[in-house]
Amino acid sequence: MKIHNLRVEAMRRIAIDGRPKCLICGIDDIETLEIDHINDDGIKDRRNKISQSKYYNKLLNMPIDILRENYGILCILHNQLKRYGIMGEHYKVIKI
C-alpha cells in the first residue's frame, strides 16, 4: 500500500466517525491534516527512526482505544500552534 493510502487509513481509524477532520476547526481536506501526538511524545517515534510505512502500520494495528487516547488529528495550522504552545487550554477543552 502506498504511504499516502496508509496515512489516510490511519487518520480514518483515529477519527471517531471515520472521516478525518481537525479537532479544532473541523477542516476535512486530507492534504491539510496531520496526525497529532496528543501527549506531545512524537519524539519517541522520531528517535526510533522507523519508516513512514512502519509508523502508519503501527497505528493501523494498535488497539483502537489506545490509538484514540494517544493520537488525534489537527490541521497543519493548529498542529503548529499546539507545537509552539500558543493554543494552550483551547486544545485541552476540545480533546476531552
trRosetta pair geometry for C-beta under 8 A, 3 or more apart (Angstrom, degrees):
i j d omega theta_ij theta_ji phi_ij phi_ji
1 5 4.9 -115 177 88 100 125
1 6 5.4 122 112 -59 117 88
1 9 7.7 -12 163 1 152 143
1 53 7.9 148 75 -138 83 106
2 5 4.7 90 61 9 82 104
2 6 7.0 -148 96 -6 42 87
3 6 5.6 -56 -149 36 32 112
3 7 6.2 35 154 -22 67 106
3 52 5.2 32 -138 110 120 131
3 53 6.0 -94 -97 -72 80 81
3 56 7.2 151 -151 -1 63 149
4 7 5.7 -55 -150 34 30 114
4 8 6.4 28 154 -17 65 106
5 8 5.7 -52 -145 37 32 110
5 9 6.2 32 156 -17 65 107
6 9 5.8 -57 -147 39 29 110
6 10 6.3 31 154 -21 65 106
6 52 7.5 134 82 137 135 89
6 53 6.0 140 -5 -128 173 64
6 56 3.7 95 148 120 114 152
6 57 6.7 -47 -151 -53 129 67
6 60 7.1 -90 -158 -35 84 135
7 10 5.8 -55 -150 34 28 111
7 11 6.5 26 153 -16 63 106
7 35 7.7 -134 -155 -25 83 118
7 52 7.7 -24 -65 171 103 114
7 56 5.8 -88 -73 -104 50 138
8 11 5.7 -55 -149 37 32 111
8 12 6.4 34 152 -21 66 104
8 20 7.5 -129 -151 2 62 143
8 30 6.0 8 -110 -158 99 141
9 12 5.6 -50 -146 34 33 113
9 13 6.4 34 154 -20 64 105
9 56 7.4 88 66 173 96 115
9 60 6.1 20 119 -99 114 120
10 13 5.7 -56 -152 35 31 112
10 14 6.5 31 151 -19 65 105
10 35 6.5 -26 122 -81 121 143
10 56 4.8 -117 -41 -149 137 85
10 59 4.2 50 -140 99 116 136
10 60 5.7 -89 -89 -59 79 81
11 14 5.6 -54 -148 35 34 111
11 15 6.3 35 155 -22 67 105
11 20 3.8 6 152 -86 114 145
11 30 7.1 151 76 -137 160 93
11 33 6.3 84 -135 117 148 135
11 35 6.5 -128 -86 -75 82 94
11 73 5.7 78 -147 -99 95 131
12 15 5.8 -53 -146 34 31 111
12 18 5.1 19 -171 -161 89 66
12 19 7.4 13 -125 -77 77 22
12 20 6.0 -81 -74 -36 48 97
13 18 7.9 18 -79 -115 27 67
13 59 6.9 148 73 143 134 95
13 60 6.3 157 -14 -115 162 59
13 64 7.0 -126 178 -114 94 89
13 67 6.4 -37 132 144 108 159
14 20 7.1 52 66 -104 99 95
14 35 6.8 159 -27 -126 163 97
14 59 7.4 -32 -55 180 103 123
14 67 6.1 -126 -99 149 71 108
14 68 6.2 148 -151 -95 61 69
14 71 5.2 -86 -119 109 128 109
14 72 6.7 158 170 -129 126 23
14 73 5.7 136 103 -40 131 102
15 18 5.6 161 90 -78 109 4
15 19 5.6 -137 146 62 153 33
15 20 4.6 -133 -48 -82 135 50
15 21 6.8 85 -122 16 126 69
15 73 6.3 -12 -73 1 86 144
16 68 7.4 77 -79 -129 75 138
19 28 6.4 -10 158 -141 99 132
20 28 6.6 135 94 -146 61 77
20 30 6.3 79 74 -107 128 80
20 33 5.5 121 146 144 122 171
20 73 5.1 -159 -157 -145 92 168
21 26 5.2 3 161 -160 128 47
21 27 6.3 168 -158 80 82 32
21 28 4.1 -40 -97 -87 96 84
21 33 7.3 -111 -125 -96 20 135
21 73 6.6 106 70 102 26 130
22 25 4.8 11 91 49 135 78
22 26 5.9 -61 64 -9 84 12
22 27 4.8 33 7 43 120 81
22 28 7.7 -126 4 -67 72 45
22 32 7.9 -45 -49 113 117 102
22 33 6.4 -147 -63 -110 75 91
22 73 6.4 -119 -100 122 34 85
22 74 5.3 50 -139 -150 85 41
22 75 4.0 -31 -81 -24 137 89
22 78 5.7 115 -164 28 125 141
23 36 7.9 -85 12 32 125 144
23 72 5.3 -19 -29 172 143 125
23 73 6.2 135 -30 70 89 65
23 74 6.0 -49 27 -85 92 72
23 78 7.7 -154 58 122 76 153
23 91 7.8 72 98 -145 122 75
23 94 5.1 121 146 144 101 125
23 95 6.4 39 161 -84 152 70
24 74 6.4 38 3 -133 107 91
24 75 7.3 -98 52 20 104 96
24 78 4.4 174 30 -123 144 156
24 87 7.5 -92 -101 -136 146 140
24 90 7.1 53 -128 138 112 111
24 91 7.0 -46 -80 -101 113 72
24 94 5.8 -59 -93 -97 62 173
25 75 6.1 -31 45 5 118 135
25 77 7.8 23 -1 69 144 120
25 78 6.5 -168 -4 -42 103 134
27 32 5.9 -43 129 90 134 134
27 33 7.4 -169 100 -70 94 90
27 75 4.9 43 56 -76 127 135
28 33 7.7 -1 -149 -52 32 131
29 32 4.5 50 85 15 105 111
29 33 7.1 171 86 -23 54 91
30 33 5.7 -60 -147 27 36 116
32 75 5.0 -1 139 -146 102 94
32 76 5.6 -96 -169 -3 71 101
33 73 5.4 0 -171 -175 118 107
33 74 7.2 153 -150 85 69 27
33 75 5.9 -59 -96 -101 56 52
33 76 7.7 -116 -89 -36 13 68
34 73 7.3 155 76 -153 38 61
34 74 5.9 -26 62 70 89 76
34 75 7.3 79 14 -174 85 14
34 76 6.0 97 -19 -88 118 57
34 79 4.7 -18 62 -45 133 165
35 59 7.3 -63 -149 -104 158 161
35 71 5.6 -14 -175 -166 99 117
35 72 7.7 146 -162 77 54 34
35 73 6.4 -40 -106 -100 49 67
36 71 6.6 140 74 -161 54 60
36 72 4.5 -26 64 69 111 83
36 73 6.5 174 9 -99 97 12
36 74 4.6 58 -47 4 134 109
36 79 5.6 -149 -89 -113 104 100
36 82 6.9 31 -143 74 132 158
37 40 5.9 123 101 -97 103 14
37 41 5.3 -134 164 52 134 58
37 42 4.0 -166 -1 -55 146 86
37 45 7.6 -161 -76 5 137 124
37 70 6.9 -24 -151 165 67 82
37 71 6.5 -37 -104 -103 43 69
38 69 7.4 -123 46 147 149 40
38 70 5.7 -157 32 -167 108 29
38 71 6.3 -139 -16 -85 95 14
38 72 5.2 88 -74 -8 98 106
38 95 6.4 133 -140 -153 116 147
39 70 6.3 -45 4 -139 109 74
41 44 5.2 10 159 -1 93 116
41 70 7.9 -54 48 -160 117 105
42 45 5.6 -50 -164 35 57 109
42 46 6.3 51 142 -17 78 105
43 46 5.5 -58 -146 43 37 111
43 47 6.0 42 155 -25 70 105
44 47 5.9 -53 -146 33 27 110
44 48 6.7 25 155 -17 60 107
45 48 5.9 -58 -152 35 32 110
45 50 6.7 -73 -166 35 77 107
45 55 6.1 71 -167 -122 126 116
46 49 7.2 31 173 -71 41 52
50 54 4.3 -109 172 89 111 127
50 55 5.4 142 99 -58 113 81
50 58 7.5 53 121 -24 160 137
51 54 4.7 94 56 8 81 102
51 55 6.9 -141 96 -7 42 88
52 55 5.5 -55 -148 35 33 115
52 56 6.3 27 158 -13 68 106
53 56 6.0 -55 -144 41 30 106
53 57 6.1 31 155 -18 64 110
54 57 5.6 -56 -143 41 30 112
54 58 6.3 40 152 -28 63 102
55 58 5.6 -51 -154 27 29 115
55 59 6.9 25 150 -14 62 103
56 59 5.6 -52 -152 36 38 111
56 60 6.2 36 150 -19 68 107
57 60 5.4 -53 -142 39 35 113
57 61 6.1 21 160 -9 67 112
58 61 6.3 -69 -146 45 24 100
58 62 6.3 40 153 -44 63 103
59 62 5.7 -42 -145 10 31 119
59 67 6.2 97 -162 -131 73 114
59 71 6.7 8 -131 -8 116 170
62 66 5.5 -114 168 86 105 109
62 67 4.4 131 98 -69 119 97
63 66 4.7 72 70 15 93 107
63 67 6.7 -164 89 -14 42 90
64 67 5.4 -54 -143 35 32 116
64 68 6.2 20 165 -10 67 108
65 68 6.3 -59 -144 42 27 101
65 69 6.2 30 155 -23 62 112
66 69 5.6 -57 -144 36 30 115
66 70 6.2 4 164 1 65 116
67 70 6.6 -84 -152 47 21 93
67 71 5.7 -40 180 35 65 114
68 71 6.9 -71 -107 60 24 74
68 72 7.9 65 -156 -84 57 65
72 95 6.3 -79 -77 -118 157 107
74 78 4.4 -125 -172 91 110 106
74 79 4.1 146 95 -62 124 82
74 82 6.6 -79 -129 2 175 138
75 78 5.1 79 53 18 80 99
75 79 6.8 -148 88 -8 35 92
76 79 5.9 -61 -146 37 26 111
76 80 6.4 24 158 -17 63 108
77 80 6.0 -63 -155 36 27 107
77 81 6.4 24 153 -17 65 108
78 81 5.4 -48 -141 38 38 114
78 82 6.2 41 156 -20 66 103
78 87 6.7 57 -159 -78 79 143
78 91 7.7 145 178 -93 106 105
79 82 5.7 -53 -149 37 30 112
79 83 6.2 37 150 -26 63 106
80 83 5.4 -49 -144 32 33 116
80 84 6.5 10 163 -1 65 107
81 84 6.5 -69 -147 48 26 94
81 86 4.3 -88 -162 67 79 112
81 87 4.6 91 128 -45 107 97
82 85 7.6 36 -178 -72 31 26
82 86 7.6 -84 -60 47 21 73
82 87 5.0 -23 -83 21 64 132
82 91 5.5 84 -106 -79 110 157
85 88 6.9 51 176 -68 66 69
87 90 4.9 -102 179 59 86 107
87 91 4.5 70 123 -31 131 108
88 91 7.2 155 81 17 25 93
88 92 7.8 -55 143 3 49 106
89 92 5.2 -58 -153 39 50 115
89 93 6.2 50 152 -24 78 101
90 93 6.0 -56 -154 32 30 110
90 94 6.6 26 153 -16 64 109
91 94 5.8 -59 -149 38 33 110
91 95 6.1 25 160 -18 69 113
92 95 6.1 -60 -141 38 27 107
92 96 6.9 41 158 -37 61 100
93 96 6.3 -49 -161 10 30 114
